[in-house]
Amino acid sequence: MMNRFTIIIYGLLILQSCSSQTRISKESSKCTIDKDSALQIAFNNGYERGLDSIKATYVNDSIWRFECYLCDENNTQQSNTMDINCLTGKVEPTNLVSVSMQQYIGGRPRVYSEFPIDIDQKPVLKLKSKPHLLTDFDSGREANVTISNKNIIAFSYGFRKIGIINIDGSGFKQICDESLNPRWVNDDVIAYFKDFEHVYEYNINTMKETKITTEANSYYDFSVSPDNKWLAYLKDAPHIQYDSNGNAIGSVHTCSAPREFDLWVMNISNPTIQKKINTISADIYDPIWTEKGDSLLFYIGDKKYFATKMEKNKVTCSQLDKLSDIKLTNYKKMKNGIFPAIKDCKIVLADYNKRTVTDILVNERSRYSECVFSNDRQYLIYTKSEKYAGDTKIWILNLTK
């Protein structure tokens, strides 16, 4: 029950709010253009809806100011602001505010070099079909989307579960639990982490699960070569301990930031063959195989490197001069130089050969986290969340209709 003092304060706050609203109403009554009409003028002049509702305020006795949270991608946060003169209907000069942020992985800032993905003045691809929701589980985040040549989608969902589903939404099946990060090895086999200690493979036809790593470890990332011959993986680099005389006395693994990893390759058919790739640093991430499986690409710091000839006793790496202006994650999903990318909270079609964006595929601003083509490029598969750090769902867009 509220006491007398609380009631008085609450009443004063209500009066102050009403007075403020009355003052704004009286001041805005000077305008010849009301708020809704001013907002339409803003839309006609290129104002865009963002990730939240549009806030309208009346300022400086003659201005309708419209503000919304436009985008919050990895490295920037943007607010969209436009001022409309309520007497003349003209757009007054304002600035788009961008707040720079660093993206951190494993405790270090990452700097990704990529050709300018500029979406200004780019056309929106005209399609009769609309994006539709593929999955709607109540069990939480759907992520790590990967698709086979047969248009079967594997993905993580709920609490460390992995499922598969046809691109038309039929045939859903959970294949394992306590697992993460599914990757298609071929059209029949999926690889994934399990129990945070091993990498497994699962055959969707025989429903047989096989452990392909031999040593339990804190594996951080992995990639299976397209011929299913080699497993590349990152695991914690041991920190050597020394005695007071400087002699090595043992090693320990640590989960503290910044994390450091060693890059290893293992022969899947003969797991006793495991080789540590000699690198200049343990600041390694994003290992991927080339389409032919003859080279392994990865980052060391902000530079790209590659390793080949895994059969040799000693596997070394060299800095990669090519692909200097594209992220390895985008290179991996590129088809004939074309790939989907997330830019300014939209999904666009990028042409690496021309170093440009050709079309906007999904014009609605939202919090997208993944986007890939089906292998025949007939479908766009992506995940998005309706709110910051919220659950993500899988969406499908037919690009042929």
N, C-alpha and C positions, 0 to 999 in steps of 0.2 A: 504494500500500500504506500502511495506517495505521501510524504509529509507536506505541510503548508508551504515551506520554502521551495520544495521541488515543483509544486503546482504553479507557484508564482513565476519561477524561472521558465518553466515550460510555456506558460501563457505569454511571457514576454518574447520568447523565441518565435511563437506563432505570429504575434503581432508584427515583429520585425520582418518576418518572411512575407506576410501579407502586404506590409508597407512597401517592401522592396519590389514585389510583383506589381503593385499598384503604380509605383513610380516608373517602372519600366514600361508598363502599359500606357501611362500618360505620355511619357517621352516618345515612345514609338508611335503614338497617335499623330505625331507631327509628320510621319512618313506618308508619302503617297503610294508606296509599295509595301504590302504586308509581308510577313515572314515567309509564307508559303510561296508567294510569287517571286520573292527574292531568291529563294532556294531553287526554283525552277530556272531563273536567270543564271544562277551559278552552274546548274547542270548543263544548260545550253552553252556555257562557256568552258566546258571541259572539266568541271568539278566532279570528282569521283567519290563514290561510297567506299569506305574502308572496312576495317575489321570490327568496328563498333558503330553504335548509333551516332548520328550527326547532332552535335550540340550547337544550338543557335543562341547568340547573345547580341544585345543591342548596345553599341558603344559609340562614343564621341558624338552623340545627338543626331547622327545621320547614317550610321553604318549598321547593317546586319552582318555579323561575323559568323561564319559557319566553320566548324572544326570537327575533325574526326581522326581517329588513329588509323593511319593509312596502311602501314606495313611494319612487320617486326622480324624481318629475315635475319640471317646470321650476323651480318656485320653492320646493319643500320636499323635504326628505329625512325619512322617518319610520321609526322603529323601533317595532315592536309588542311590548309587554312585558306579561305577566300572571303574577302570583304566586298559586299554589294552596297552601293550608295542607295539609300532608301528614298531619296528624292529624285535622282536621275536614272537609277537602274544600271549604272555603269559599274564595272569591276574596278575596285581600288587596288593599288599595288600592295601585295603581301608576299611573304617568303615561305617557301616550303622548308620546314625545319627538319634536318637530319642529324641524328645523334650517332656518332661513330662508336662502334663497339668492336672488341677483339673476340674472335672465336677461339675457344680453348679446347684442346683435346689432350688428355693426359697431363694437364697442368702447364702446357706450353702454348703460346700463341701460334696459330697456323696462318700462313700467308699463301693463298692459292692464286697462282698466275693463270689468267684466262683472258681470251680475247674479249673485247667489250660486247657484252650482251645487252644492247640498247633496244628498248621496246618502244621508244617514242615514235609516234606516227606510223607504227606498224599495223597492218590490217588484221582484223579478227577473222579467222578462218570460218567461212559460212558453211554450216552443216545443218541438215534437217534434224538429225538426232541430237538428243540432249544427254548430258552425263547422268548416269543412274547409279544408285547405291548397290554395290555387289554384296556386301556383308553388313549385318546389323546385329552382332552378338552383344549380349549384355555383359560379357565377361572382360571388357576392357580393350586396351590398345591393340590394333592390328597393324603390323609393320613387317619390315624385311621382305617385301614383296618380290618374288622372282617367278618368271614364267617360262614354260618349256616350249619346244617347237610345236607341240600338240595343243597349245593354248590351255594348259593346266597350270593354275596359279598355286604356288606354295607360299605360305606366310606364317608369321608368328601371331599369336593372339592370346588373350587372357593371361593366366599366370603360367608363363613358360610352356605354352602348348604350341604345336605346329600342326597345321591343317592343309589340305589341298582342296581345290574347288575348280570346276570348269569355268571358262570365261563367261558362259551364259548363266552362271549361278547355280547350275545343277551339280550333283555328285559330290557334295561336301563330305569330307571324311577327316577325322582327327587321326594323325599317324603316330604321334608320340607326345609325351609330356616331359617336364623337367628339361626342356630343350629350347635352343635359341638359334637365330640366324640361319635359316634354311638356304641352301644354294643348289640349283640343279647341276648335276654332273653331266647327265645326258637326259634323254626323254623318259627314262625309266628309274633313274636313281637320284636321290636327294641327299646331300650331305648337311650336317648340322652339328652344333655344340650340344653336348648332353652332360648334365650334372656338373657343369663348369670344369670338368676334368679331361674330357675326351672328345674326339671328333668321330661321329658315326656316319654310316651311310644306310639309306633305307630304299629298298626296291618296291615301288608302288604296285608292281604286278604280283610278285611272290610274297609281299608283305614281310620280307626278311630284313632284320636290322643287323648291321655288322659294325663292330668297333674297329676303326682303322688306325687309331693311335695306340701305341704300346705303353706309353709312360703317362701317368696322371700328372697334369700340370695346369697351371693357370693360363690357358691359351687365351690370347687376346683377340686374334683375328686369323682367318685361314682362307685359302683359295685352292680349289682342286683343278688341276690342268684338264683341258677339254678331252684329252684321251684317257682320263682317269688313271694316269700313270703316276703323277706326282702330287703330293700334298705339300703346299707351302703354308707355313704357320708362324705366328709370332708367339713367343712365350717370354715370361719375365727374365730379364738378364740378371744373373746372380751378382750380388755385390760382394766382392772379395773382402774378407776380414784379415787384418794383419796384427801381428804381435808388436810389442814395443821395439823390437829390433827390425821391423819392416818385413818380416817373413810371413808369407801367406799361410794362414792356419785354417781356412775354411771359407765357405760362402753362405750367404743367406739370400732369400728372396723377400722383396718388400712390395707392399701395395701403396706406399706413400707416393705423393706427387713430387716432382714429375716422374712418371713411369718410364722405364727404359726396357726395350725388348730386343731379343735376338731373333734373327730371321733364319728359319730352318726349312729344308726340304726333305721329304721322306718318300721313298719308293713304296707305293701302296701295296703292290704285289709281294714285296719283300721288305717289311717294315724294319728289318735290322739295318737297312741302308738309310741312314739319316746323316745329313750334312748341314753344318752351320755355314751360312753364306758370309764370307768375310766382308764386313762393311766398315766404313770409317767412323761410324757412330751407332749408338743404340737408340737413337731418336727415329725409329722406323714405324711406318704405318701404311695402310691401304695397299697391301700386296694384291695384284691381279695378274692373270695370265693373258697373253695375247690370244687372239682367236684361234691361231694354229697351235698354240700351246708350246711354241719353241722358245719363248722368252717370258721371264717373270719381271713385271714392272712394280715399282714401289717408290715411296717417298723416303728420303732421309732429310729431316728438317724441312725446308721449303724447296728442295731440289728433287728432281726425278732421277731414278737410277734403274738399271736393268741388269739381269743376270741370265746367262744362257748356258747350254751344255751341262745339264745337271748330272750327266753320267760321269763327268770327270771327278777325280778324287778330291780336288780342291776347287770349289765353286767361288768365283770372284764376281764383282759387280763393277759397272762403269756408269758414269753420269750419262743420262739420256739427253741428247741435244734436240731430238725431235720432240714434238708434242709439248713444247715449252709454253704454249698459250691455251692449254685446255686441262681441266681437272681430270685425273685418272678415272674418277667415278663417272664422269660424262663420256670419256673415251670408251669405257667398258660397255656402255649402252648405245654407242653410235652404230648406225646402220648406213653404210655407203656415205658416210660423212654427215648424216642427219641424226639429230638426237633431240629429245625433249628436255627442257631445262626449266627450273623455277627462277623467276626474276620478278622482283617487286610484287611478290605475293600473287603472281599469275603464272600460268604454264605456257611456255612459248616453244616454237619450233626453230631450232638453231641449225644453221648450215656451216659446218666447220670448214669446208672447202672454200666457201665465199667469206668466211669470218663475219657472218651477219645473222640476224634474226629475220626469218621470212614471214612468219605468221604468229599470231597469238592464238593458241589452241583453247585455253580456258581463260576467259576474260574476267571472271568473278574473282575479286581479291579474297583470299582466304589463307589459312595457315597450312600450306602444302609441305609435306615432308619427303615424299618420294614420287617419282614419275618415270615410267618406262614404256616403251613400245612392246607390243607383241612382236614376235619374230617376223611375221608377215606385214607388219606395220599397219594392220587394219584396225588395231585398237590401241588406245592410250589407257594405261592403268596407273592410278595414282592414289595416294592417301592424303587425307586432310582432316584437320581438327577444327571444330567450331569455336574453340576457345584456347587461350594460351595454355600450353602444357596439358591440354585435355586429351581425351581418348581419340584415337584416329580410326577412321573407317576407310575401306577400299571402295573406290569409284571407278567406273568404266565409261569411256567415251568411244563410240564407233566412229572412226574417221572416214568411212567409205560411204556414209549416208548423209 
